[in-house]
Amino acid sequence: MARSKEFEVNAVLDKAMMLFWEQGYEKTSMSDLVKHMGIHRRSLYDTFGDKHSLFLQAMDRYINKVEVTLTGEVKQSKTATEALQIIFRFMVFDEEGSPSGCLMVNSVTELAARDSDVDTKSIESFAITEQMFEQIILWGQRDGEFTSDYDAKEMAEYLHTLSVGIRVMGRASIDKEKLFRIVDVSTKLLRG
């Protein structure tokens, strides 16, 4: 008779996600994962597969959590400018207890050049972010908040690239005010 799981899958997946986010893929050993997740090695393999498979599932979990959080907050925005500020504030100020930076950006810089699965997930995640930026820019252009001198898709690509840079800089002890000054320049550019 099969034993029932003595853990909640998403709860232990969150623990793995946080460990990969903090240490990176290469530095995180299976022993680290077993200890940090609080489950037996056999349960880890039976539930998540090998380390690489677990890492990809942790990336999916991260993408989903960020998308749900940002989508919910953006929908509550009264203006396109406010929506952009919410997104960038989320990127500049790490959530309490979270590692610095972004799991996706960290994973791209560590692995994407040699891991096609990570590269594919990153490209998909980045496309979602660019689409969100594009919709906000179109909203701002439609309401007269933003200039229509720029193509919304091209500006979305620019803002996404800026957001990746902000996440990379966030890994260092960069002054948060500096990052917001950079964001403010982009907002001024959008206003024309």
MOSUL-V422490 format. One record per pair of residues at least 12 apart in sequence whose C-alpha atoms are under 8 Angstrom apart, sorted by the first residue. I is the first residue (numbers start at 1). GAP is how many residues later the second one is. If there is no record, write none. Layout:
I	GAP
I	GAP
This chain:
7	32
12	25
12	26
13	24
13	41
13	44
13	45
13	48
14	44
14	47
15	21
15	22
16	17
16	20
16	21
16	38
16	39
16	42
17	38
17	41
17	42
17	44
17	45
18	80
18	81
19	14
19	17
20	35
20	83
21	78
21	81
21	82
21	85
22	77
22	78
24	82
24	83
24	86
25	30
25	82
25	85
30	21
56	61
56	62
59	44
59	45
59	62
60	61
62	41
63	41
63	62
70	16
70	17
73	13
74	12
74	13
79	61
80	56
80	57
80	59
80	60
80	65
81	59
81	64
81	106
83	53
84	49
84	52
88	75
88	95
91	72
91	75
91	76
92	74
92	75
92	78
92	84
92	87
92	88
93	83
100	70
100	71
101	66
101	67
101	68
101	69
101	70
102	65
102	66
104	18
104	21
105	17
105	59
105	62
105	63
106	62
108	14
126	34
129	31
130	23
130	26
130	27
130	29
130	30
131	22
131	25
133	23
133	26
133	27
134	18
134	19
134	21
134	22
137	15
137	18
137	19
138	14
145	46
146	44
146	45
146	46
147	43
147	44
147	45
149	43
150	40
159	27
166	13
